[in-house]
């Protein structure tokens, strides 16, 4: 499988299962994804293993957007979870947790995935790499409809990238069991990915 073919699959597949049948082809291109195959997240907010969760996140993004990096980020956003798994901080918590996994995922994408693709002859432009790393690093970031939240991100990235990040966070939230805190997160991300986010950005441009 070529990188262009993978991106096309991520952008056009209608179901996670449609992508899963090609897992070995994907792993031949990006060997690091094998750590996600069958990985039990052992967390009550998750109904899928880590690999299938990631594929559902990909499918929850709008189909056929022009931006390639947000789809690749959806596939790889949790790739650092196996290295970040730990017990919760509360006594008696039965769930496993993944504190710091976005940073770990970003490091794996930066230090392992991108160099491996480069070795195979798939050179991702520097700007696209930075965009990919932004999506992975902040995919689990706190969300809020407060102006300071949008302002913080537009200091790091373009507004278009911020709205793509919100689409990624929304897609991620939808791939969880819909407990109240997850449903609330999805609702906020949906608002920020749409007109409400654009209105907040306009306020920033107007100097508020």
FENDASUL-V510326 format. One record per pair of residues at least 24 apart in sequence whose C-alpha atoms are under 10 Angstrom apart, sorted by sequence separation. I is the first residue (numbers start at 1). GAP is how many residues later the second one is. If there is no record, write none. Layout:
BEGIN
i:I gap:GAP
i:I gap:GAP
END
This chain:
BEGIN
i:1 gap:24
i:2 gap:24
i:51 gap:24
i:54 gap:24
i:77 gap:24
i:78 gap:24
i:80 gap:24
i:81 gap:24
i:109 gap:24
i:138 gap:24
i:141 gap:24
i:165 gap:24
i:166 gap:24
i:167 gap:24
i:169 gap:24
i:1 gap:25
i:51 gap:25
i:53 gap:25
i:54 gap:25
i:77 gap:25
i:78 gap:25
i:79 gap:25
i:80 gap:25
i:108 gap:25
i:140 gap:25
i:141 gap:25
i:166 gap:25
i:167 gap:25
i:168 gap:25
i:1 gap:26
i:2 gap:26
i:3 gap:26
i:77 gap:26
i:78 gap:26
i:79 gap:26
i:80 gap:26
i:106 gap:26
i:107 gap:26
i:131 gap:26
i:135 gap:26
i:139 gap:26
i:140 gap:26
i:143 gap:26
i:163 gap:26
i:166 gap:26
i:167 gap:26
i:1 gap:27
i:2 gap:27
i:3 gap:27
i:51 gap:27
i:77 gap:27
i:78 gap:27
i:79 gap:27
i:80 gap:27
i:106 gap:27
i:109 gap:27
i:130 gap:27
i:131 gap:27
i:134 gap:27
i:135 gap:27
i:138 gap:27
i:139 gap:27
i:142 gap:27
i:163 gap:27
i:165 gap:27
i:166 gap:27
i:167 gap:27
i:1 gap:28
i:23 gap:28
i:50 gap:28
i:51 gap:28
i:77 gap:28
i:78 gap:28
i:79 gap:28
i:80 gap:28
i:105 gap:28
i:106 gap:28
i:109 gap:28
i:134 gap:28
i:138 gap:28
i:139 gap:28
i:140 gap:28
i:141 gap:28
i:163 gap:28
i:164 gap:28
i:165 gap:28
i:166 gap:28
i:1 gap:29
i:50 gap:29
i:76 gap:29
i:77 gap:29
i:79 gap:29
i:80 gap:29
i:106 gap:29
i:107 gap:29
i:132 gap:29
i:135 gap:29
i:136 gap:29
i:139 gap:29
i:140 gap:29
i:163 gap:29
i:164 gap:29
i:76 gap:30
i:78 gap:30
i:79 gap:30
i:103 gap:30
i:106 gap:30
i:107 gap:30
i:131 gap:30
i:135 gap:30
i:138 gap:30
i:139 gap:30
i:162 gap:30
i:163 gap:30
i:20 gap:31
i:50 gap:31
i:77 gap:31
i:102 gap:31
i:105 gap:31
i:106 gap:31
i:134 gap:31
i:135 gap:31
i:138 gap:31
i:139 gap:31
i:162 gap:31
i:163 gap:31
i:166 gap:31
i:20 gap:32
i:50 gap:32
i:73 gap:32
i:76 gap:32
i:77 gap:32
i:104 gap:32
i:105 gap:32
i:106 gap:32
i:136 gap:32
i:140 gap:32
i:19 gap:33
i:73 gap:33
i:76 gap:33
i:102 gap:33
i:103 gap:33
i:104 gap:33
i:135 gap:33
i:139 gap:33
i:140 gap:33
i:160 gap:33
i:102 gap:34
i:103 gap:34
i:131 gap:34
i:135 gap:34
i:163 gap:34
i:16 gap:35
i:17 gap:35
i:20 gap:35
i:101 gap:35
i:102 gap:35
i:103 gap:35
i:162 gap:35
i:163 gap:35
i:16 gap:36
i:19 gap:36
i:73 gap:36
i:101 gap:36
i:102 gap:36
i:103 gap:36
i:16 gap:37
i:18 gap:37
i:19 gap:37
i:76 gap:37
i:100 gap:37
i:102 gap:37
i:103 gap:37
i:16 gap:38
i:17 gap:38
i:102 gap:38
i:159 gap:38
i:160 gap:38
i:16 gap:39
i:17 gap:39
i:19 gap:39
i:101 gap:39
i:102 gap:39
i:159 gap:39
i:15 gap:40
i:16 gap:40
i:19 gap:40
i:36 gap:40
i:41 gap:40
i:100 gap:40
i:15 gap:41
i:16 gap:41
i:18 gap:41
i:41 gap:41
i:144 gap:41
i:13 gap:42
i:14 gap:42
i:16 gap:42
i:17 gap:42
i:33 gap:42
i:36 gap:42
i:39 gap:42
i:40 gap:42
i:143 gap:42
i:150 gap:42
i:159 gap:42
i:15 gap:43
i:16 gap:43
i:33 gap:43
i:36 gap:43
i:39 gap:43
i:42 gap:43
i:142 gap:43
i:143 gap:43
i:145 gap:43
i:14 gap:44
i:15 gap:44
i:16 gap:44
i:32 gap:44
i:35 gap:44
i:36 gap:44
i:41 gap:44
i:144 gap:44
i:145 gap:44
i:10 gap:45
i:13 gap:45
i:14 gap:45
i:15 gap:45
i:33 gap:45
i:34 gap:45
i:35 gap:45
i:36 gap:45
i:143 gap:45
i:144 gap:45
i:12 gap:46
i:13 gap:46
i:14 gap:46
i:30 gap:46
i:33 gap:46
i:35 gap:46
i:36 gap:46
i:143 gap:46
i:145 gap:46
i:11 gap:47
i:12 gap:47
i:32 gap:47
i:33 gap:47
i:35 gap:47
i:144 gap:47
i:145 gap:47
i:150 gap:47
i:154 gap:47
i:10 gap:48
i:11 gap:48
i:32 gap:48
i:35 gap:48
i:144 gap:48
i:150 gap:48
i:9 gap:49
i:10 gap:49
i:14 gap:49
i:143 gap:49
i:151 gap:49
i:11 gap:50
i:12 gap:50
i:13 gap:50
i:44 gap:50
i:45 gap:50
i:147 gap:50
i:150 gap:50
i:151 gap:50
i:154 gap:50
i:10 gap:51
i:11 gap:51
i:12 gap:51
i:13 gap:51
i:43 gap:51
i:44 gap:51
i:145 gap:51
i:146 gap:51
i:149 gap:51
i:150 gap:51
i:11 gap:52
i:12 gap:52
i:42 gap:52
i:43 gap:52
i:44 gap:52
i:145 gap:52
i:147 gap:52
i:148 gap:52
i:151 gap:52
i:10 gap:53
i:11 gap:53
i:12 gap:53
i:42 gap:53
i:43 gap:53
i:147 gap:53
i:151 gap:53
i:10 gap:54
i:11 gap:54
i:41 gap:54
i:42 gap:54
i:43 gap:54
i:146 gap:54
i:147 gap:54
i:150 gap:54
i:151 gap:54
i:9 gap:55
i:11 gap:55
i:41 gap:55
i:42 gap:55
i:43 gap:55
i:69 gap:55
i:77 gap:55
i:145 gap:55
i:8 gap:56
i:11 gap:56
i:40 gap:56
i:41 gap:56
i:76 gap:56
i:77 gap:56
i:147 gap:56
i:148 gap:56
i:7 gap:57
i:11 gap:57
i:41 gap:57
i:79 gap:57
i:147 gap:57
i:151 gap:57
i:10 gap:58
i:70 gap:58
i:73 gap:58
i:74 gap:58
i:77 gap:58
i:78 gap:58
i:11 gap:59
i:69 gap:59
i:73 gap:59
i:76 gap:59
i:77 gap:59
i:78 gap:59
i:7 gap:60
i:8 gap:60
i:10 gap:60
i:11 gap:60
i:68 gap:60
i:69 gap:60
i:72 gap:60
i:73 gap:60
i:76 gap:60
i:77 gap:60
i:148 gap:60
i:7 gap:61
i:10 gap:61
i:11 gap:61
i:67 gap:61
i:69 gap:61
i:70 gap:61
i:71 gap:61
i:73 gap:61
i:74 gap:61
i:75 gap:61
i:77 gap:61
i:78 gap:61
i:147 gap:61
i:7 gap:62
i:9 gap:62
i:10 gap:62
i:69 gap:62
i:70 gap:62
i:73 gap:62
i:74 gap:62
i:77 gap:62
i:78 gap:62
i:8 gap:63
i:69 gap:63
i:70 gap:63
i:72 gap:63
i:73 gap:63
i:77 gap:63
i:4 gap:64
i:7 gap:64
i:10 gap:64
i:68 gap:64
i:69 gap:64
i:70 gap:64
i:71 gap:64
i:72 gap:64
i:73 gap:64
i:6 gap:65
i:7 gap:65
i:10 gap:65
i:69 gap:65
i:70 gap:65
i:74 gap:65
i:6 gap:66
i:69 gap:66
i:70 gap:66
i:73 gap:66
i:69 gap:67
i:32 gap:76
i:32 gap:77
i:32 gap:80
i:33 gap:80
i:31 gap:81
i:32 gap:81
i:30 gap:82
i:31 gap:82
i:30 gap:83
i:29 gap:84
i:30 gap:84
i:32 gap:84
i:31 gap:85
i:30 gap:86
i:31 gap:86
i:29 gap:87
i:30 gap:87
i:29 gap:88
i:29 gap:91
i:70 gap:91
i:74 gap:91
i:77 gap:91
i:69 gap:92
i:73 gap:92
i:29 gap:93
i:71 gap:93
i:67 gap:94
i:70 gap:94
i:74 gap:94
i:69 gap:95
i:70 gap:95
i:73 gap:95
i:74 gap:95
i:77 gap:95
i:67 gap:97
i:70 gap:97
i:71 gap:97
i:74 gap:97
i:70 gap:98
i:74 gap:98
i:65 gap:99
i:61 gap:103
i:62 gap:105
i:61 gap:106
i:62 gap:106
i:60 gap:107
i:61 gap:107
i:60 gap:108
i:61 gap:108
i:61 gap:109
i:62 gap:109
i:58 gap:110
i:60 gap:110
i:61 gap:110
i:57 gap:111
i:60 gap:111
i:61 gap:111
i:57 gap:112
i:59 gap:112
i:60 gap:112
i:57 gap:113
i:58 gap:113
i:59 gap:113
i:60 gap:113
i:61 gap:113
i:3 gap:114
i:57 gap:114
i:58 gap:114
i:60 gap:114
i:2 gap:115
i:56 gap:115
i:57 gap:115
i:60 gap:115
i:56 gap:116
i:57 gap:116
i:59 gap:116
i:3 gap:117
i:54 gap:117
i:55 gap:117
i:57 gap:117
i:58 gap:117
i:2 gap:118
i:3 gap:118
i:4 gap:118
i:54 gap:118
i:56 gap:118
i:57 gap:118
i:2 gap:119
i:3 gap:119
i:53 gap:119
i:56 gap:119
i:57 gap:119
i:2 gap:120
i:3 gap:120
i:55 gap:120
i:56 gap:120
i:3 gap:121
i:53 gap:121
i:54 gap:121
i:53 gap:122
i:52 gap:123
i:53 gap:123
i:48 gap:127
i:45 gap:128
i:47 gap:128
i:48 gap:128
i:46 gap:129
i:47 gap:129
i:48 gap:129
i:45 gap:130
i:46 gap:130
i:47 gap:130
i:45 gap:131
i:46 gap:131
i:44 gap:132
i:45 gap:132
i:46 gap:132
i:44 gap:133
i:45 gap:133
i:45 gap:134
i:44 gap:135
i:45 gap:136
i:45 gap:137
END
